[in-house]
Amino acid sequence: MADDKKILFAAYGTLRRGERLHSWLEDHIIEDKGLGTIQYGRLHYANNHRAYPYLVWTGVPSNKVVCEVYELPLNEQIYSMLQMEVNAGYSLSEAEVELADGTIVDALVCSWKHGYGEPVKDNDWKAEEQVWL
């Protein structure tokens, strides 16, 4: 895996700053692009818990998921993290993300195609209570 390749990654759940899996990214962040919104998506809980969200594509322009955007090296650690997400059932997708300054960028995001539960309030998981039901 070449360390000179870089990606933009949009984190909307446990990989966000201050969340329990952010440590997988924090030592590898080249640039923190700040908050953004993932266009055409909706966050949902799983059917049986609120411990992490699922991003589901809706195709609805007004659906905007709150996220954090990071420039990351495509090194072994980041590749392993992405592979773990895929092994957990997520799909890797390219998403249009609007940054706080209005710039639109394409970023890699983990999306979900399987069953899911109720929507996350305000499409911002960090603001929600995260518990197993």
Rosetta blueprint (number, residue, H / E / L):
1 M L
2 A L
3 D L
4 D L
5 K L
6 K E
7 I E
8 L E
9 F E
10 A E
11 A E
12 Y L
13 G L
14 T L
15 L L
16 R L
17 R L
18 G L
19 E L
20 R L
21 L L
22 H L
23 S H
24 W H
25 L H
26 E H
27 D L
28 H L
29 I L
30 I L
31 E E
32 D E
33 K E
34 G E
35 L E
36 G E
37 T E
38 I E
39 Q E
40 Y L
41 G E
42 R E
43 L E
44 H E
45 Y E
46 A L
47 N L
48 N L
49 H E
50 R L
51 A L
52 Y L
53 P E
54 Y E
55 L E
56 V E
57 W E
58 T L
59 G L
60 V L
61 P L
62 S L
63 N L
64 K E
65 V E
66 V E
67 C E
68 E E
69 V E
70 Y E
71 E E
72 L E
73 P E
74 L L
75 N L
76 E H
77 Q H
78 I H
79 Y H
80 S H
81 M H
82 L H
83 Q H
84 M H
85 E H
86 V H
87 N H
88 A L
89 G L
90 Y L
91 S E
92 L E
93 S E
94 E E
95 A E
96 E E
97 V E
98 E E
99 L E
100 A L
101 D L
102 G L
103 T L
104 I E
105 V E
106 D E
107 A E
108 L E
109 V E
110 C E
111 S E
112 W L
113 K L
114 H L
115 G L
116 Y L
117 G L
118 E L
119 P E
120 V L
121 K H
122 D H
123 N H
124 D L
125 W H
126 K H
127 A H
128 E L
129 E L
130 Q L
131 V L
132 W E
133 L L
